[in-house]
Amino acid sequence: MHSEEVNGRMREWENGGIINIQHARISISPFLRFSVSLFCLLLTTFMLVVALCPLLFAGMKDRVVAFVDNIAITLSEFEELYEHSLKITPDITKEEVLNTMINRVLLAKEARKIRLEAHSEDELIKEYIDLKIRPFIRIKEEDLLLFYQMHTIEFQGKEFEAVRLEIETYLVEKELNNLLKTHVAELRGKAYIKIQLDAKK
């Protein structure tokens, strides 16, 4: 239940609940009128508290930190990924983690648009990248040779053919990252993104 719905129901109870109890007094004995109406009031209040407190508490504890179109990123999701990311990259910032989450939402959403399916979000995004971005990568032979010539010291005297595959893999991944950044920037430009977290703190 959204907080607006909760607030709306609370207002309905405040505006109408006591009035309804007062109307019920018409058929109640004058001697029981106060005690019964007070009991109903307390019972109604208790039931509302029991029903709404967990929802209100959950809403306070797990608030939304960002919207990507109609998809919400919650504080608990963000904190979980941030803590995990810190173990791998200790100097990563909250802003970087939140932007990564937003980018993943956008990519997964695009994947579902073209009816891709996978067992996990990671697999879904990988399948989308392999289908929509990787096929456009073309590494020329002269680029491989140029890279080899510029890094001969790092290859420690190894022949070009011995490291050719390694160079090609590196250049493909580098180009993939560049194309992916461009693609994500285009998706972000078309999406409604609202950040409700001061990620710089």
ABEGO torsion letter per residue (X at the ends): XBAAAAAAAAAAAAAAAAAAAAAAAAABBAAAAAAAAAAAAAAAAAAAAAAAAAAAAAAAABBBABBBEABBBBAAAAAAAAAAAAAABAABBAAAAAAAAAAAAAAAAAAAAAGBBBABAAAAAAAAAAAAAAAABBBBAAAAAAAAAAAAAAAGGBBAAAAAAAAAAAAAAAAAAAAAAAAAAAAAAABBBBBABBAAX
